[in-house]
Every structure is written in C-alpha cells, then in structure tokens.
C-alpha cells in the first residue's frame, strides 16, 4: 500500500440561522448577522491554513449556502450542492409560531426509541434521513476514489489522495456522517451525541493502518476561529 495519509474531511456546521421572523417559523431560514460573521471567520481560517481545500461540498439549505459562500470566495472553489446532505426534514411548520415549535420539541424528548426512529409526525423518519445522508457521503467519497472495504467496514481504501474535502452542512447531517465514518452504531439522536456549535469544525483524517485506511477523528466542535462572544449553539 502506498501511503496517502494527507487526505482529510472537514465538516463545517452552518452559522446561526434566523429560525423565526416576526415570531413565525421559517422553513428555510437565512443566517443572522452573527451567523454571517461566523461564516466569514470559518472561511478566513480555512483560507489561511497551510493545507488547501480541494473540494467544497454544500447542503442545499440557504443557511449552508450562505455559510459556504465566503469559503468559496476565499478558496476560489465552486461549491458542489448535494441535495441529500440537507438536514432531517421537519413537518410543515410554515406560519406556525416559534413558541409552538419550541413546545413540540420539548414534548418530543420523552418519546420511545422506536418513536425517535419514526421521527416527528409529518416529518422525515430518522431511518430515511440516516440512509440518504450516509448514501450521499459514500457516493461522494467513491467519486474521489475512497471506498469502504467489502469484508471489513472499519477499513477504507484510496486510489489516490483527494486532499482536503470541506462539507458545509448541519448538526444532524454532520453527526450522522461522523458516526458512519467512525463505525459507531447509529442512533436516532446523533446530534445529541455529537453536538456541533454554529460555524464549528469537525475534522476526520484518513490514516494508513492495517493494510488500508482508518478514519481518525482529529478535532471536534472546533471553535478556535470564533471569539467567545460570537459563538452560538
């Protein structure tokens, strides 16, 4: 095996979104002023790193697109939008008050595990969400020549080093990707196991091991580029 140890994936959570406008929930929220600042700080850090970004992949949600925009400007890369990396789809809450949605989430915390797998009524099940996100990630990596070993799912193979891939998505999406890469059994509350704050990074590096490559979590919820007074969850 030729060592191709430089490849890594940086998962970026979008900046702070404006979940409600005039008290009403937004189905596809834009970033707040703080969120835009977080996005710029993330772009500045990625652009100043000694290791250049070679691929920029983005969820179609407006909050992810706005977060990726300064990264695109800084790196000169054209973002690739991947529909299946969008966050778990909620019920249709357009026109519903923010207070009502907060109450729904509060009351849903005590659901049984099976109910968590089924998702909220009218929304996407976690099973569907998990399968579409992991399927999208596997396809993206395969297009870069990175594939999982057929006999041992803990191992991966690389034909060549694709460099640094940046994926700008969501707390849920990024958490599912992390558990998938690290071989952790899925649970329908991934975003509670791996909590990523707005604009934070999680970096996974492919290291040569056991005759193949193993994903190694190097940083998680990394907010070093965001001052304390600009951070949000």
Phi, psi and omega in degrees: 000128174279130183288124176234060193278359186277343186294132172214163179238128177251115176269125180246126173277143180301163177288176183300125180266159175269086188294332181226144174234123184053038175083358182252137182295139179256125181291333181221073190292149172272173180280149170284174175299322177295319179298320177295323177294318177300320179296317180295319179295321177297318180295318180298320181292315180296323181289334182267353181291146180295334179265116184285152174282132181253341181212135180238115184241138190222142169293153180285347182299144183303319182296327176284319179299318179291327177290323182284337186304309178292332176294319177299316180297317183290320184269341184078011181267142174275123182294143173259114180274127180242111186304320187283003174265004179293154181300162177307135187277124181276166172300166180286101182252017179298128181087354178277141182291153178300321180299321180294320180292319177301320179293322178298313179296321180298316182286342184273351185295332183267017176297156175288161177306319179297321178293325175297318178298325182285339181081179179285146181302127182090354179250189181276139176287154179293328178302311180296315180301310181300315183293320182288325180290312181293325176297318179295319180295315180300319180294316179300316180291321178299324178293340176264005180083019180247116185226151179282144179294134183295328185262338181222104184293351177282343186252150178229159178236147178231132176280324177204166183279113179279357178086221182253119177257128176250127178243117179259111184212225193234169178302314180290311181302310182295324179294319177298317178300318181295312181296325179295312180294322185274359177074027180269130180305136183290149172225151185281022176218045182306319184294344175271337176279322182237089185274117179249128179277167182299130178077005183277165180246149165227126186243128176245127180249137176274116181248143179290127183197142174056035178078008179212217178228146181234130176293130182237120179285115184259324175219153179214136182050042181285116180238023184301336181275355184246119178301153185304323184280358179251354183284153175203164182243000000 
